[in-house]
Amino acid sequence: MSPEQQASVKDSVMRMAETIATDVSGHGPIAWSRYFEDTAAFFMVTDGLLVFPNRDSAISIISNSLTKSIKGIQLHWTNIRIDPLSEDLAGMGAHFSEVLTDSSGKSIAAEGYFTAIAEKTPGGWQLRNAHWSAIPAK
């Protein structure tokens, strides 16, 4: 891959990451569904546990549970790292901080690290898989 192609992949995936944070912060957990790749390959792990073995399970849990228990999210990325693997694949890593507001109005802050493989699809860049590791509360 040429340096120009690498730069293009980095820029595109960076824009996807920024858009994810904006959409999730503006529309809540349901916004994640736009960024989970619509293939059998998708999965998501949180703190070492397979929480979504596929996209259908992710959409079901988000729609039927998380949208009812989480009324708002403020998601912020810092130190985003993009590693172009090809013109259509990139590794992504970033520190995240978020404030979740539950259905009772209580705010819960969390932070940690997020990693993912992003894939260029006909609908744009999406997450092929993802992993969240939260820093334990002190």
QUIQUI-V173573 format. One record per residue. N is the residue number from 1. RES is the residue in one small letter. SS is DSSP state (@ for helix, = for strand, . for the rest). D_CENTER is the distance of its C-alpha to the mean C-alpha in Angstrom with 2 decimals. Layout:
n=N res=RES ss=SS d_center=D_CENTER
n=N res=RES ss=SS d_center=D_CENTER
//
This chain:
n=1 res=m ss=. d_center=25.53
n=2 res=s ss=. d_center=27.20
n=3 res=p ss=@ d_center=26.11
n=4 res=e ss=@ d_center=25.62
n=5 res=q ss=@ d_center=23.31
n=6 res=q ss=@ d_center=21.27
n=7 res=a ss=@ d_center=21.14
n=8 res=s ss=@ d_center=20.16
n=9 res=v ss=@ d_center=17.18
n=10 res=k ss=@ d_center=16.10
n=11 res=d ss=@ d_center=16.65
n=12 res=s ss=@ d_center=14.87
n=13 res=v ss=@ d_center=11.59
n=14 res=m ss=@ d_center=12.04
n=15 res=r ss=@ d_center=12.65
n=16 res=m ss=@ d_center=9.51
n=17 res=a ss=@ d_center=7.53
n=18 res=e ss=@ d_center=10.26
n=19 res=t ss=@ d_center=10.19
n=20 res=i ss=@ d_center=6.72
n=21 res=a ss=@ d_center=8.23
n=22 res=t ss=@ d_center=11.45
n=23 res=d ss=@ d_center=10.76
n=24 res=v ss=@ d_center=9.12
n=25 res=s ss=@ d_center=11.97
n=26 res=g ss=@ d_center=14.43
n=27 res=h ss=@ d_center=13.93
n=28 res=g ss=. d_center=12.46
n=29 res=p ss=@ d_center=10.36
n=30 res=i ss=@ d_center=11.69
n=31 res=a ss=@ d_center=9.84
n=32 res=w ss=@ d_center=6.68
n=33 res=s ss=@ d_center=9.44
n=34 res=r ss=@ d_center=9.96
n=35 res=y ss=. d_center=7.09
n=36 res=f ss== d_center=7.81
n=37 res=e ss=. d_center=10.84
n=38 res=d ss=. d_center=14.01
n=39 res=t ss=. d_center=15.81
n=40 res=a ss=. d_center=17.16
n=41 res=a ss=. d_center=15.36
n=42 res=f ss=. d_center=11.88
n=43 res=f ss== d_center=11.33
n=44 res=m ss== d_center=9.24
n=45 res=v ss== d_center=11.10
n=46 res=t ss== d_center=11.36
n=47 res=d ss=. d_center=14.28
n=48 res=g ss=. d_center=15.93
n=49 res=l ss== d_center=15.93
n=50 res=l ss== d_center=14.79
n=51 res=v ss== d_center=13.42
n=52 res=f ss== d_center=12.54
n=53 res=p ss=. d_center=15.00
n=54 res=n ss=. d_center=14.21
n=55 res=r ss=@ d_center=12.66
n=56 res=d ss=@ d_center=15.75
n=57 res=s ss=@ d_center=15.41
n=58 res=a ss=@ d_center=11.85
n=59 res=i ss=@ d_center=13.28
n=60 res=s ss=@ d_center=16.44
n=61 res=i ss=@ d_center=15.23
n=62 res=i ss=@ d_center=13.05
n=63 res=s ss=@ d_center=16.08
n=64 res=n ss=@ d_center=18.82
n=65 res=s ss=@ d_center=17.81
n=66 res=l ss=@ d_center=14.88
n=67 res=t ss=@ d_center=16.05
n=68 res=k ss=@ d_center=19.44
n=69 res=s ss=@ d_center=18.76
n=70 res=i ss== d_center=16.22
n=71 res=k ss== d_center=17.80
n=72 res=g ss== d_center=15.67
n=73 res=i ss== d_center=12.73
n=74 res=q ss== d_center=13.00
n=75 res=l ss== d_center=9.90
n=76 res=h ss== d_center=11.00
n=77 res=w ss== d_center=10.15
n=78 res=t ss== d_center=13.31
n=79 res=n ss== d_center=14.74
n=80 res=i ss== d_center=12.17
n=81 res=r ss== d_center=13.59
n=82 res=i ss== d_center=13.54
n=83 res=d ss== d_center=15.87
n=84 res=p ss== d_center=17.17
n=85 res=l ss=. d_center=18.37
n=86 res=s ss=. d_center=19.97
n=87 res=e ss=. d_center=20.04
n=88 res=d ss=. d_center=17.46
n=89 res=l ss== d_center=15.26
n=90 res=a ss== d_center=13.60
n=91 res=g ss== d_center=12.20
n=92 res=m ss== d_center=9.72
n=93 res=g ss== d_center=10.05
n=94 res=a ss== d_center=9.97
n=95 res=h ss== d_center=11.53
n=96 res=f ss== d_center=9.91
n=97 res=s ss== d_center=12.25
n=98 res=e ss== d_center=12.07
n=99 res=v ss== d_center=14.95
n=100 res=l ss== d_center=14.91
n=101 res=t ss== d_center=18.04
n=102 res=d ss== d_center=19.40
n=103 res=s ss=. d_center=21.88
n=104 res=s ss=. d_center=24.78
n=105 res=g ss=. d_center=23.55
n=106 res=k ss=. d_center=22.90
n=107 res=s ss== d_center=20.26
n=108 res=i ss== d_center=18.43
n=109 res=a ss== d_center=16.96
n=110 res=a ss== d_center=14.64
n=111 res=e ss== d_center=13.51
n=112 res=g ss== d_center=12.65
n=113 res=y ss== d_center=10.82
n=114 res=f ss== d_center=7.49
n=115 res=t ss== d_center=8.26
n=116 res=a ss== d_center=7.47
n=117 res=i ss== d_center=9.94
n=118 res=a ss== d_center=9.63
n=119 res=e ss== d_center=12.61
n=120 res=k ss== d_center=14.77
n=121 res=t ss== d_center=15.81
n=122 res=p ss=. d_center=18.57
n=123 res=g ss=. d_center=16.20
n=124 res=g ss== d_center=14.50
n=125 res=w ss== d_center=11.59
n=126 res=q ss== d_center=9.00
n=127 res=l ss== d_center=6.96
n=128 res=r ss== d_center=10.00
n=129 res=n ss== d_center=8.79
n=130 res=a ss== d_center=6.57
n=131 res=h ss== d_center=8.32
n=132 res=w ss== d_center=8.51
n=133 res=s ss== d_center=12.06
n=134 res=a ss== d_center=13.54
n=135 res=i ss=. d_center=16.79
n=136 res=p ss=. d_center=19.50
n=137 res=a ss=. d_center=21.18
n=138 res=k ss=. d_center=24.58
//
